[in-house]
């Protein structure tokens, strides 16, 4: 919703969901693996 990159939206949703589960560390690595072009699309 409002994300220029569908992948970023999916990553953000997965990140938030995993973070709530206490698995933020695993997803954090996945987020860092996202191309720099998608980083600005992530809402802080």
Gaussian input, Z-matrix of N, CA and C with variables (Angstrom, degrees):
# hf/3-21g

backbone

0 1
 N
 C     1     B1
 C     2     B2     1     A1
 N     3     B3     2     A2     1     D1
 C     4     B4     3     A3     2     D2
 C     5     B5     4     A4     3     D3
 N     6     B6     5     A5     4     D4
 C     7     B7     6     A6     5     D5
 C     8     B8     7     A7     6     D6
 N     9     B9     8     A8     7     D7
 C    10    B10     9     A9     8     D8
 C    11    B11    10    A10     9     D9
 N    12    B12    11    A11    10    D10
 C    13    B13    12    A12    11    D11
 C    14    B14    13    A13    12    D12
 N    15    B15    14    A14    13    D13
 C    16    B16    15    A15    14    D14
 C    17    B17    16    A16    15    D15
 N    18    B18    17    A17    16    D16
 C    19    B19    18    A18    17    D17
 C    20    B20    19    A19    18    D18
 N    21    B21    20    A20    19    D19
 C    22    B22    21    A21    20    D20
 C    23    B23    22    A22    21    D21
 N    24    B24    23    A23    22    D22
 C    25    B25    24    A24    23    D23
 C    26    B26    25    A25    24    D24
 N    27    B27    26    A26    25    D25
 C    28    B28    27    A27    26    D26
 C    29    B29    28    A28    27    D27
 N    30    B30    29    A29    28    D28
 C    31    B31    30    A30    29    D29
 C    32    B32    31    A31    30    D30
 N    33    B33    32    A32    31    D31
 C    34    B34    33    A33    32    D32
 C    35    B35    34    A34    33    D33
 N    36    B36    35    A35    34    D34
 C    37    B37    36    A36    35    D35
 C    38    B38    37    A37    36    D36
 N    39    B39    38    A38    37    D37
 C    40    B40    39    A39    38    D38
 C    41    B41    40    A40    39    D39
 N    42    B42    41    A41    40    D40
 C    43    B43    42    A42    41    D41
 C    44    B44    43    A43    42    D42
 N    45    B45    44    A44    43    D43
 C    46    B46    45    A45    44    D44
 C    47    B47    46    A46    45    D45
 N    48    B48    47    A47    46    D46
 C    49    B49    48    A48    47    D47
 C    50    B50    49    A49    48    D48
 N    51    B51    50    A50    49    D49
 C    52    B52    51    A51    50    D50
 C    53    B53    52    A52    51    D51
 N    54    B54    53    A53    52    D52
 C    55    B55    54    A54    53    D53
 C    56    B56    55    A55    54    D54
 N    57    B57    56    A56    55    D55
 C    58    B58    57    A57    56    D56
 C    59    B59    58    A58    57    D57
 N    60    B60    59    A59    58    D58
 C    61    B61    60    A60    59    D59
 C    62    B62    61    A61    60    D60
 N    63    B63    62    A62    61    D61
 C    64    B64    63    A63    62    D62
 C    65    B65    64    A64    63    D63
 N    66    B66    65    A65    64    D64
 C    67    B67    66    A66    65    D65
 C    68    B68    67    A67    66    D66
 N    69    B69    68    A68    67    D67
 C    70    B70    69    A69    68    D68
 C    71    B71    70    A70    69    D69
 N    72    B72    71    A71    70    D70
 C    73    B73    72    A72    71    D71
 C    74    B74    73    A73    72    D72
 N    75    B75    74    A74    73    D73
 C    76    B76    75    A75    74    D74
 C    77    B77    76    A76    75    D75
 N    78    B78    77    A77    76    D76
 C    79    B79    78    A78    77    D77
 C    80    B80    79    A79    78    D78
 N    81    B81    80    A80    79    D79
 C    82    B82    81    A81    80    D80
 C    83    B83    82    A82    81    D81
 N    84    B84    83    A83    82    D82
 C    85    B85    84    A84    83    D83
 C    86    B86    85    A85    84    D84
 N    87    B87    86    A86    85    D85
 C    88    B88    87    A87    86    D86
 C    89    B89    88    A88    87    D87
 N    90    B90    89    A89    88    D88
 C    91    B91    90    A90    89    D89
 C    92    B92    91    A91    90    D90
 N    93    B93    92    A92    91    D91
 C    94    B94    93    A93    92    D92
 C    95    B95    94    A94    93    D93
 N    96    B96    95    A95    94    D94
 C    97    B97    96    A96    95    D95
 C    98    B98    97    A97    96    D96
 N    99    B99    98    A98    97    D97
 C   100   B100    99    A99    98    D98
 C   101   B101   100   A100    99    D99
 N   102   B102   101   A101   100   D100
 C   103   B103   102   A102   101   D101
 C   104   B104   103   A103   102   D102
 N   105   B105   104   A104   103   D103
 C   106   B106   105   A105   104   D104
 C   107   B107   106   A106   105   D105
 N   108   B108   107   A107   106   D106
 C   109   B109   108   A108   107   D107
 C   110   B110   109   A109   108   D108
 N   111   B111   110   A110   109   D109
 C   112   B112   111   A111   110   D110
 C   113   B113   112   A112   111   D111
 N   114   B114   113   A113   112   D112
 C   115   B115   114   A114   113   D113
 C   116   B116   115   A115   114   D114
 N   117   B117   116   A116   115   D115
 C   118   B118   117   A117   116   D116
 C   119   B119   118   A118   117   D117
 N   120   B120   119   A119   118   D118
 C   121   B121   120   A120   119   D119
 C   122   B122   121   A121   120   D120
 N   123   B123   122   A122   121   D121
 C   124   B124   123   A123   122   D122
 C   125   B125   124   A124   123   D123
 N   126   B126   125   A125   124   D124
 C   127   B127   126   A126   125   D125
 C   128   B128   127   A127   126   D126
 N   129   B129   128   A128   127   D127
 C   130   B130   129   A129   128   D128
 C   131   B131   130   A130   129   D129

   B1=1.4708
   B2=1.5188
   B3=1.3266
   B4=1.4542
   B5=1.5174
   B6=1.3407
   B7=1.4576
   B8=1.5259
   B9=1.3259
   B10=1.4661
   B11=1.5271
   B12=1.3426
   B13=1.4526
   B14=1.5244
   B15=1.3493
   B16=1.4776
   B17=1.5220
   B18=1.3311
   B19=1.4607
   B20=1.5180
   B21=1.3242
   B22=1.4602
   B23=1.5199
   B24=1.3261
   B25=1.4622
   B26=1.5224
   B27=1.3197
   B28=1.4629
   B29=1.5182
   B30=1.3267
   B31=1.4577
   B32=1.5136
   B33=1.3323
   B34=1.4606
   B35=1.5210
   B36=1.3260
   B37=1.4603
   B38=1.5273
   B39=1.3320
   B40=1.4565
   B41=1.5225
   B42=1.3309
   B43=1.4588
   B44=1.5171
   B45=1.3321
   B46=1.4614
   B47=1.5249
   B48=1.3324
   B49=1.4589
   B50=1.5223
   B51=1.3256
   B52=1.4585
   B53=1.5193
   B54=1.3163
   B55=1.4592
   B56=1.5253
   B57=1.3296
   B58=1.4652
   B59=1.5231
   B60=1.3136
   B61=1.4673
   B62=1.5251
   B63=1.3279
   B64=1.4555
   B65=1.5192
   B66=1.3306
   B67=1.4675
   B68=1.5208
   B69=1.3127
   B70=1.4576
   B71=1.5187
   B72=1.3446
   B73=1.4707
   B74=1.5207
   B75=1.3328
   B76=1.4690
   B77=1.5168
   B78=1.3274
   B79=1.4557
   B80=1.5194
   B81=1.3389
   B82=1.4601
   B83=1.5266
   B84=1.3246
   B85=1.4587
   B86=1.5233
   B87=1.3308
   B88=1.4596
   B89=1.5263
   B90=1.3261
   B91=1.4644
   B92=1.5254
   B93=1.3290
   B94=1.4638
   B95=1.5216
   B96=1.3306
   B97=1.4570
   B98=1.5299
   B99=1.3269
   B100=1.4652
   B101=1.5300
   B102=1.3355
   B103=1.4717
   B104=1.5246
   B105=1.3358
   B106=1.4702
   B107=1.5233
   B108=1.3137
   B109=1.4634
   B110=1.5239
   B111=1.3265
   B112=1.4572
   B113=1.5257
   B114=1.3250
   B115=1.4634
   B116=1.5281
   B117=1.3423
   B118=1.4737
   B119=1.5280
   B120=1.3205
   B121=1.4600
   B122=1.5167
   B123=1.3335
   B124=1.4647
   B125=1.5227
   B126=1.3341
   B127=1.4764
   B128=1.5168
   B129=1.3193
   B130=1.4455
   B131=1.5033
   A1=111.37
   A2=116.26
   A3=119.05
   A4=112.68
   A5=117.10
   A6=120.12
   A7=110.54
   A8=116.78
   A9=121.15
   A10=111.48
   A11=116.04
   A12=120.69
   A13=110.21
   A14=117.05
   A15=121.38
   A16=111.90
   A17=115.80
   A18=120.36
   A19=110.26
   A20=116.03
   A21=120.57
   A22=110.22
   A23=116.15
   A24=120.61
   A25=110.15
   A26=115.31
   A27=119.89
   A28=110.61
   A29=115.72
   A30=120.70
   A31=110.49
   A32=116.00
   A33=120.63
   A34=110.36
   A35=116.22
   A36=120.53
   A37=110.59
   A38=115.80
   A39=120.31
   A40=110.40
   A41=115.40
   A42=120.69
   A43=110.64
   A44=116.04
   A45=121.00
   A46=110.65
   A47=115.63
   A48=119.39
   A49=111.38
   A50=116.23
   A51=120.79
   A52=110.61
   A53=116.30
   A54=120.50
   A55=110.25
   A56=114.89
   A57=119.87
   A58=110.60
   A59=116.02
   A60=120.85
   A61=111.39
   A62=115.52
   A63=118.80
   A64=111.70
   A65=116.20
   A66=119.97
   A67=109.89
   A68=115.72
   A69=121.29
   A70=113.06
   A71=116.63
   A72=120.12
   A73=111.36
   A74=116.42
   A75=120.06
   A76=111.09
   A77=115.85
   A78=120.16
   A79=110.78
   A80=116.04
   A81=120.08
   A82=110.07
   A83=115.95
   A84=120.20
   A85=110.78
   A86=116.35
   A87=120.77
   A88=110.35
   A89=115.46
   A90=119.93
   A91=110.09
   A92=116.40
   A93=120.21
   A94=110.56
   A95=116.07
   A96=120.66
   A97=111.28
   A98=115.93
   A99=120.34
   A100=109.44
   A101=117.34
   A102=121.79
   A103=111.47
   A104=117.86
   A105=123.01
   A106=112.81
   A107=117.41
   A108=121.17
   A109=111.01
   A110=116.79
   A111=120.08
   A112=111.06
   A113=116.66
   A114=120.54
   A115=112.05
   A116=119.28
   A117=120.32
   A118=112.51
   A119=117.10
   A120=121.06
   A121=110.77
   A122=115.94
   A123=119.69
   A124=110.22
   A125=117.02
   A126=122.11
   A127=113.51
   A128=117.49
   A129=122.16
   A130=112.51
   D1=104.75
   D2=178.88
   D3=83.10
   D4=9.29
   D5=179.88
   D6=-98.49
   D7=127.46
   D8=177.41
   D9=-61.83
   D10=-31.83
   D11=-178.76
   D12=-114.20
   D13=115.02
   D14=177.98
   D15=-53.75
   D16=-36.50
   D17=179.99
   D18=-63.74
   D19=-39.56
   D20=-179.83
   D21=-65.50
   D22=-38.66
   D23=179.41
   D24=-64.43
   D25=-42.54
   D26=179.26
   D27=-66.40
   D28=-42.31
   D29=179.28
   D30=-63.07
   D31=-42.64
   D32=179.99
   D33=-62.31
   D34=-43.30
   D35=-179.91
   D36=-64.75
   D37=-42.16
   D38=179.48
   D39=-67.51
   D40=-38.34
   D41=-179.70
   D42=-62.73
   D43=-46.43
   D44=-178.16
   D45=-66.72
   D46=-40.72
   D47=-179.84
   D48=-66.68
   D49=-44.25
   D50=-179.57
   D51=-69.21
   D52=-34.68
   D53=-179.59
   D54=-63.11
   D55=-39.85
   D56=178.99
   D57=-67.11
   D58=-25.69
   D59=179.99
   D60=-87.42
   D61=-4.09
   D62=179.60
   D63=84.69
   D64=16.80
   D65=-179.82
   D66=-110.35
   D67=27.49
   D68=-177.79
   D69=-59.40
   D70=-32.12
   D71=-177.68
   D72=-62.61
   D73=-42.54
   D74=-179.19
   D75=-66.01
   D76=-46.02
   D77=-178.36
   D78=-71.57
   D79=-28.91
   D80=179.43
   D81=-57.44
   D82=-41.19
   D83=177.84
   D84=-64.46
   D85=-36.43
   D86=179.43
   D87=-67.99
   D88=-38.36
   D89=179.80
   D90=-65.54
   D91=-39.00
   D92=179.54
   D93=-68.76
   D94=-23.64
   D95=-179.51
   D96=-79.43
   D97=-11.55
   D98=179.38
   D99=-67.08
   D100=138.15
   D101=179.06
   D102=-52.69
   D103=141.91
   D104=-179.73
   D105=-52.36
   D106=-26.57
   D107=-178.59
   D108=-68.81
   D109=-21.64
   D110=-177.84
   D111=-96.05
   D112=-13.38
   D113=-178.51
   D114=-59.64
   D115=-48.01
   D116=-179.68
   D117=-61.93
   D118=-19.41
   D119=-178.56
   D120=-77.35
   D121=-17.25
   D122=-179.20
   D123=-82.96
   D124=125.11
   D125=-176.60
   D126=-70.63
   D127=75.60
   D128=175.75
   D129=55.26

